[in-house]
Amino acid sequence: MSLLPVTVYGDSILRKTVSPILAVDDELITNIRDMFDTMRNAHGIGLAANQVALNKKMFVIDLKGVDGYDDFKPMVFINPEIVEYSDELVVFEEGCLSLPDLRADVERSEIIKIKYLDTDENEQILEADDWLARVILHEYDHLIGKMIPDRVDSRTKQKLKGELIKIMSREVATSYEITERE
């Protein structure tokens, strides 16, 4: 088990669009295992590659600890692309491992359709709703350089400003390792 430090708000990699993955090889499989280990150690339910300083278009999700998802099988999304968003929007409070202790209401589509590759390099299309859709959209945002503060109104973002400064300055306590200040 390898635990990786989590990048936090202010780290430049979180604002860049990540690079597509060209092949699933042994290194990528190791990255995936490390991402699952890191996510679970931090009590997360999703983790994008750039949240552990990997410039790769990929994220992992495991909703097993969420009510109603007891039989959920962990998922890996390689080179994902959201191909459809529902018009029905839902607001729910979100948190993020890259924003320790910060929580905010975020509006997202209730249902989405996503195209991605699995670890066997087979193309998959998944229609997701509820928590799974929300977590997919949250992790997908990371891959395109967006975070919770980009999804809230200016008034809410202003309220979060002090917390964001503390996160950037590493003045937050976490139960998991975070990156050193850039």
C-alpha positions in Angstrom: 0.0 0.0 0.0 1.4 3.4 -1.0 -0.2 6.5 0.3 0.3 9.6 -1.8 0.2 13.2 -0.5 -3.0 15.0 -1.6 -2.7 18.3 -3.5 -4.7 21.1 -2.0 -6.2 24.4 -3.1 -3.5 26.6 -4.4 -1.4 23.8 -6.0 -1.1 24.6 -9.7 -1.8 21.1 -10.9 -5.4 21.4 -9.7 -6.0 24.3 -12.1 -4.6 22.6 -15.2 -6.4 20.3 -17.7 -4.8 17.0 -17.4 -3.3 14.9 -20.1 -5.1 11.9 -21.7 -3.9 8.4 -20.9 -2.4 6.7 -24.0 -2.3 3.1 -22.6 -3.1 1.1 -19.5 0.3 -0.3 -18.4 1.8 -1.5 -15.1 2.7 2.0 -14.0 -1.0 3.1 -14.4 -2.3 0.1 -12.5 0.1 1.0 -9.7 -1.2 4.6 -9.8 -4.8 3.3 -9.6 -4.0 1.1 -6.6 -2.2 4.0 -4.8 -5.1 6.3 -5.6 -7.6 3.9 -4.0 -5.3 3.4 -1.0 -4.9 7.2 -0.6 -8.6 7.9 -1.0 -9.7 5.3 1.5 -7.0 6.4 4.0 -8.4 9.9 3.8 -12.0 8.6 4.1 -12.9 9.9 0.7 -15.3 8.5 -1.9 -13.6 9.8 -5.0 -10.2 11.0 -6.1 -8.9 12.4 -9.3 -5.3 11.8 -10.5 -4.3 15.4 -10.2 -5.3 15.4 -6.6 -2.2 13.2 -6.0 0.0 15.2 -8.4 -0.5 12.9 -11.4 -1.0 14.6 -14.7 -3.4 11.9 -15.9 -7.0 12.0 -17.1 -8.4 9.6 -14.6 -10.3 9.3 -11.4 -11.5 6.6 -9.0 -14.7 6.2 -7.0 -15.8 3.9 -4.2 -19.2 4.7 -2.7 -19.3 1.6 -0.5 -19.6 3.7 2.7 -22.5 5.8 1.4 -26.1 4.8 2.4 -27.7 2.8 -0.3 -24.5 1.8 -2.0 -23.5 -1.2 0.1 -23.0 -3.4 -3.0 -21.1 -0.7 -4.9 -18.0 -2.0 -6.8 -15.1 0.5 -6.9 -14.8 2.1 -10.3 -12.0 3.6 -12.4 -12.7 6.2 -15.1 -9.9 6.6 -17.7 -10.1 9.5 -20.2 -13.7 10.2 -19.1 -16.0 12.5 -21.1 -19.4 13.7 -19.9 -21.6 13.2 -23.0 -25.0 14.2 -21.5 -26.3 16.3 -18.6 -29.9 16.4 -17.4 -31.7 19.7 -17.1 -32.9 18.7 -13.6 -30.4 20.3 -11.1 -30.0 19.4 -7.5 -28.2 21.3 -4.8 -26.2 19.4 -2.1 -23.4 20.0 0.2 -20.0 18.8 -1.0 -16.6 18.4 0.5 -13.2 17.6 -1.1 -10.0 16.1 0.0 -8.1 19.0 -1.7 -10.2 21.4 0.4 -9.8 20.1 3.9 -12.7 21.0 6.3 -14.4 23.2 3.6 -18.0 22.4 2.7 -20.3 24.2 0.4 -23.7 23.7 -1.4 -23.1 22.9 -5.1 -25.7 22.7 -7.9 -25.2 19.8 -10.3 -27.2 17.8 -12.8 -29.3 15.0 -11.3 -28.5 12.6 -14.1 -25.5 12.3 -16.4 -24.1 10.1 -19.1 -20.4 9.5 -19.1 -18.1 7.7 -21.6 -14.8 6.4 -20.4 -12.3 3.5 -20.7 -12.0 0.8 -18.1 -8.7 -0.8 -17.0 -9.0 -3.3 -19.9 -9.2 -0.3 -22.3 -12.8 -1.1 -23.2 -15.0 1.9 -23.8 -17.9 2.1 -21.4 -21.0 4.3 -21.3 -22.7 4.8 -18.0 -25.8 6.7 -17.1 -25.6 7.8 -13.5 -27.9 9.6 -11.1 -28.0 10.7 -7.4 -24.7 10.4 -5.5 -22.8 8.6 -8.3 -23.6 11.3 -10.7 -22.6 14.0 -8.2 -19.3 12.3 -7.4 -18.5 11.7 -11.1 -19.2 15.4 -11.8 -17.1 16.5 -8.8 -14.1 14.3 -9.9 -14.5 15.2 -13.6 -14.3 18.9 -12.5 -10.8 18.3 -11.1 -9.7 16.9 -14.5 -10.7 20.2 -16.2 -9.1 22.4 -13.5 -12.3 23.3 -11.6 -13.1 23.0 -7.9 -16.0 23.7 -5.5 -15.2 27.4 -5.3 -15.7 27.7 -9.0 -19.2 26.2 -8.7 -20.6 28.5 -6.0 -22.0 32.1 -6.4 -19.7 35.0 -5.6 -21.3 35.7 -2.2 -20.6 32.1 -1.1 -17.0 32.2 -2.5 -16.4 35.4 -0.6 -17.5 33.6 2.6 -15.1 30.8 1.9 -12.1 33.1 1.2 -10.7 32.8 4.8 -10.8 29.0 4.7 -9.3 29.0 1.2 -6.4 31.1 2.4 -5.8 28.8 5.4 -5.8 25.8 3.0 -3.3 27.4 0.6 -1.1 28.3 3.6 -1.3 24.7 4.9 -2.9 26.0 8.2 -5.3 23.1 8.3 -5.1 19.8 10.2 -5.8 16.6 8.2 -5.7 13.0 9.0 -3.9 12.4 5.7 -0.7 13.8 4.2 -1.0 16.9 2.0 1.6 18.3 -0.4 4.2 20.9 0.7 3.5 24.5 -0.3 4.5 25.2 -3.8 
